[in-house]
Amino acid sequence: MLHFDTDYMEGAHPKVMQRLVETNLEQTTGYGSDDYCKTAKDLVRKTCGDESLDVHFLVGGTQTNSTVIDALLHHHEGVLAAETAHINVHESGAIESCGHKVLTLPSYEGKVCPDDVQAYIDNFYADETYEHMVAPGMLYISFPTEYGTLYSKKELRELHDICLEAKIPMFVDGARLGYGLMSDACDITLPELAQLCDIFYIGGTKVGLLFGECVVARKGLLQHFFPLIKQHGALLAKGRLLGVQFGTLFTDDLYFKIARHAIEMAMKLKAGFVQAGYQLFLDSPTNQQFFVLPNEVMDRLAEFCSFEIWGTRGETKTTVRFVTSWATTEDAVNKLLENVGASSL
């Protein structure tokens, strides 16, 4: 059986596992106060090109999103996000459970438009009854988006400028950040991203780690963040496990190398489906690839390959998602493409 469901089906990169085994019987202090976490944070700051950044390690993506958003918003504020945003669709109301509303904006292949963000803020404060309403307290975007698409440097700058003018923070969900940065379509670097938003996180769960996310924030932005991490169940007592993992990931560019591999596998997969005559749902430049398949083709592929139906099954055609990862082998991609068969359409 071939598996292209998502990018966290495997455990961890062998180098990460090796370091965990090597350090397994060491005794360290807890909750991220150990030397491995300190070293890893320094490596992240160096890679981001800014020694002043605040760095925190959390256990998972949903905990990270809910903790960061809860930390940044006042009680009467909500978070602006695309209607397709992960926090709005696939986090089981985690944000709302913290007492904050997700304020949705139109989605354009997963992205928000700067004009829509500006219009929402302007219209909100133009309403004389705005004190009775949930205020837009921050902006959430994903890089890549839930549809595998990317914001350009120009778009990020425009969005950040709007947030700066409105005095609200801009938060970038980077669960798949490595796959975005290593795409041929990406025109920013990690240091540039750190300057084009106020806070973001580097996803480890989907890019080579057993678990863990790394929050990177403008210095002083996150007040009393440590107890909030604990309140949200995102604080690991054996914090050094996160330090060891992220320290390995940011040594010798491992993070970028393995993310690039996933992109190469995704492009090979996409080219094979296109060559066979199948329709792209959208043209994603990252590790998530979306196709519109006849139901009979989808059902045949499902006999030997797992993937995800995107939305609901159609009457004759269905949109599906195939995802590559740092661990996807070229052999697996070749076997999939050998069995796809040419489209009869």
C-alpha positions in Angstrom: 0.0 0.0 0.0 1.3 3.5 -1.0 0.5 6.4 1.3 0.1 10.0 0.3 -2.5 11.0 2.9 -0.4 13.7 4.6 3.1 14.7 5.6 3.3 13.3 9.2 2.7 9.6 8.6 6.3 8.6 9.3 8.1 9.0 12.7 11.1 11.3 12.4 14.1 11.8 10.2 16.9 9.2 11.0 19.3 11.9 12.2 16.7 13.2 14.6 16.0 9.7 15.9 19.7 9.1 16.3 20.2 12.2 18.4 17.2 11.2 20.6 18.8 7.8 21.2 22.2 9.3 21.8 20.8 11.6 24.5 18.2 9.3 25.8 19.7 8.5 29.2 21.0 12.0 30.0 19.4 13.8 32.9 18.3 17.4 32.2 16.1 20.0 33.8 12.5 20.2 32.5 10.2 22.5 30.7 12.7 23.8 28.2 15.2 25.1 30.7 17.9 22.6 29.5 21.0 23.4 27.4 19.6 21.5 24.3 16.7 23.9 24.2 19.0 26.9 24.6 21.3 25.8 21.8 18.3 25.0 19.5 16.8 28.5 20.2 20.1 30.1 19.3 20.3 28.1 16.1 16.8 29.2 15.1 17.6 32.8 15.8 20.8 32.6 13.8 19.0 31.0 10.8 16.3 33.7 11.0 19.0 36.3 11.0 17.9 38.1 14.2 19.4 37.4 17.6 16.7 39.5 19.3 13.8 37.1 18.4 11.9 35.3 21.1 11.7 31.6 20.5 9.4 29.0 22.2 8.9 25.3 21.7 5.4 23.8 21.8 4.1 20.3 21.2 1.7 20.5 18.3 0.0 22.7 15.7 -3.4 23.1 17.2 -2.0 23.9 20.6 0.4 26.4 19.0 -2.4 28.2 17.1 -4.7 28.4 20.1 -2.0 29.5 22.5 -0.5 32.2 20.3 -3.9 33.6 19.3 -5.1 33.6 22.9 -1.9 35.3 24.0 -2.3 38.1 21.4 -6.0 38.9 21.7 -7.9 40.9 24.3 -11.2 39.4 25.5 -13.3 41.4 23.1 -11.2 40.7 20.0 -11.2 38.1 17.2 -8.8 36.9 14.6 -9.1 37.7 10.9 -8.5 34.6 8.7 -9.5 33.2 5.3 -12.7 31.2 5.4 -10.6 28.2 4.4 -8.1 28.8 7.2 -7.1 25.8 9.3 -8.2 27.5 12.5 -11.7 28.1 10.9 -12.2 24.7 9.3 -10.1 21.9 10.8 -9.3 22.7 14.4 -12.6 21.7 16.0 -13.4 25.1 17.4 -10.1 25.3 19.3 -9.9 29.1 18.9 -13.6 29.6 19.8 -13.1 27.4 22.9 -10.6 30.0 24.2 -13.3 32.7 23.9 -12.2 34.2 20.6 -14.1 34.4 17.3 -12.6 33.6 13.9 -13.5 36.6 11.7 -13.6 35.1 8.2 -12.5 36.8 4.9 -13.0 35.6 1.3 -10.4 33.0 0.3 -8.6 33.0 -3.0 -7.0 29.6 -3.4 -6.4 29.7 0.4 -5.1 33.2 0.5 -6.6 36.5 1.8 -6.5 39.6 -0.2 -4.9 42.8 1.3 -7.8 44.9 0.1 -10.3 42.6 1.9 -8.3 42.9 5.2 -8.2 46.7 4.9 -11.9 46.9 4.0 -12.9 44.7 7.0 -10.9 46.9 9.4 -12.1 50.1 7.9 -15.8 49.0 7.8 -15.6 47.8 11.4 -14.5 51.1 12.8 -16.8 53.0 10.5 -19.8 51.4 12.2 -20.8 53.6 15.1 -21.9 50.5 17.1 -18.5 48.8 16.8 -18.1 48.7 20.6 -20.9 46.0 20.5 -19.0 43.9 18.0 -16.0 41.6 18.0 -13.0 43.7 17.1 -10.4 42.5 14.5 -7.4 42.0 16.9 -4.9 40.2 14.7 -4.5 38.6 11.2 -3.8 34.9 10.8 -2.4 33.5 7.5 -0.8 30.2 6.6 2.4 29.7 4.6 1.8 27.5 2.6 -1.9 27.8 2.7 -4.3 24.9 3.2 -4.4 24.7 -0.6 -0.6 24.5 -0.9 -0.4 28.0 -2.3 2.1 30.7 -1.4 2.0 34.4 -0.6 4.5 36.5 -2.6 6.9 38.9 -0.8 4.8 41.8 -2.2 1.6 40.3 -0.7 3.2 39.7 2.7 4.5 43.2 2.8 1.1 44.7 1.9 -0.6 42.6 4.6 2.0 43.5 7.2 1.8 47.2 6.4 -2.0 47.0 6.9 -1.5 45.3 10.3 1.2 47.8 11.3 -1.1 50.7 10.5 -4.0 49.1 12.4 -1.7 48.2 15.3 -2.6 44.5 15.2 -0.1 41.6 14.9 0.2 39.4 11.9 0.7 35.7 12.6 1.9 33.2 10.1 1.0 29.5 10.6 4.1 27.7 9.4 3.1 24.1 10.0 4.4 23.3 6.5 6.8 26.3 6.3 9.8 24.4 5.1 7.8 23.1 2.1 6.8 26.7 1.3 10.3 28.1 1.6 11.9 25.4 -0.6 9.3 25.7 -3.4 10.5 27.1 -6.7 7.6 29.6 -6.5 8.8 31.1 -3.2 10.4 34.5 -3.4 11.3 35.0 0.3 13.8 33.5 2.7 13.3 32.6 6.4 15.1 35.9 7.5 12.8 37.9 5.2 9.7 36.1 6.6 10.8 37.1 10.1 10.7 40.7 9.0 7.4 40.5 7.1 5.3 39.4 10.0 5.2 39.8 13.8 5.1 36.2 14.8 5.2 32.8 13.0 6.0 29.2 13.8 8.3 26.7 12.2 6.5 23.4 12.0 8.4 20.3 13.0 5.6 17.7 13.2 5.2 17.8 9.4 8.8 18.4 8.5 10.9 15.7 10.0 10.3 15.6 13.7 8.3 13.2 15.9 6.4 16.2 17.2 6.9 19.8 18.0 6.5 23.4 16.7 8.8 26.4 17.2 7.2 29.8 17.8 9.3 32.8 16.6 8.1 36.2 17.7 9.2 39.8 17.7 10.9 40.5 21.0 8.5 41.5 23.7 5.3 40.7 21.7 4.3 37.7 23.8 3.8 38.6 27.4 3.5 35.9 30.1 3.7 33.3 27.4 5.1 30.4 29.5 2.1 30.0 31.8 -0.2 30.3 28.8 1.7 27.5 27.0 1.1 25.4 30.1 -2.6 26.3 30.4 -3.1 25.2 26.8 -1.5 21.8 27.3 1.3 22.7 24.9 4.2 22.6 27.4 6.3 19.5 27.5 7.8 18.5 30.8 10.6 16.7 29.1 11.3 19.8 27.1 14.7 18.7 26.1 13.1 16.3 23.6 12.0 19.4 21.6 15.4 21.0 22.0 17.2 17.9 20.7 14.9 17.6 17.7 15.0 21.3 16.6 18.7 21.5 17.3 19.2 18.6 14.9 16.8 20.0 12.3 18.7 23.3 12.2 22.1 21.8 12.0 23.7 21.6 8.5 20.5 22.9 6.9 18.7 19.6 7.5 15.3 21.4 7.7 15.8 22.9 4.2 17.3 19.8 2.6 14.5 17.4 3.6 11.8 20.0 2.7 13.3 20.4 -0.7 13.1 16.6 -1.2 9.4 16.7 -0.6 9.0 19.5 -3.2 10.9 17.5 -5.8 8.7 14.5 -5.2 5.5 16.6 -5.4 6.6 18.1 -8.7 7.3 14.7 -10.2 3.9 13.5 -9.0 2.1 16.5 -10.4 3.9 16.2 -13.8 2.9 12.6 -14.0 -0.8 13.2 -13.4 -0.8 16.1 -15.8 1.0 14.1 -18.5 -1.6 11.4 -18.1 -4.3 14.0 -18.9 -5.8 14.6 -15.4 -7.2 18.0 -14.3 -5.5 20.1 -11.6 -7.9 21.5 -9.0 -5.4 24.3 -8.6 -1.7 24.6 -9.4 0.0 24.2 -6.1 3.8 24.8 -6.0 4.3 22.9 -2.7 4.0 19.4 -1.3 0.2 19.3 -1.4 -1.2 18.4 -4.9 -4.9 18.5 -5.8 -6.5 16.7 -8.7 -10.0 16.3 -10.1 -10.4 12.6 -10.8 -13.2 10.6 -12.3 -14.7 8.5 -9.5 -13.8 5.3 -11.2 -10.2 6.3 -11.4 -10.2 7.5 -7.8 -11.7 4.2 -6.6 -9.2 2.2 -8.6 -6.2 4.1 -7.1 -7.6 3.7 -3.6 -7.2 0.0 -3.9 -3.4 0.3 -3.6 -2.8 3.9 -2.5 -4.2 6.1 0.3 -4.9 9.8 -0.3 -7.5 12.3 0.9 -10.8 13.2 -0.6 -10.9 17.0 -0.5 -14.4 18.0 0.6 -17.1 15.6 -0.4 -17.4 12.9 -3.1 -18.9 14.2 -6.3 -21.4 12.4 -8.5 -18.9 11.7 -11.3 -15.7 13.5 -10.4 -14.1 14.2 -7.0 -11.3 16.5 -5.9 -8.5 14.6 -4.1 -5.3 15.6 -2.4 -1.9 13.8 -2.6 0.8 14.9 -0.1 4.5 14.2 -0.2 6.8 14.5 2.7 10.5 14.6 3.7 10.3 10.8 3.7 8.5 10.2 0.4 10.6 7.9 -1.9 11.0 8.3 -5.6 10.1 4.6 -5.9 6.8 5.3 -4.2 6.0 8.1 -6.6 7.1 6.0 -9.6 4.8 3.1 -8.5 1.9 5.5 -8.2 2.4 7.0 -11.6 2.8 3.6 -13.2 -0.7 2.7 -12.1 -2.4 6.0 -12.7 -3.3 5.3 -16.3 -4.1 7.8 -19.0 -7.3 9.9 -18.7 -10.1 8.9 -21.1 -11.5 12.4 -21.0 
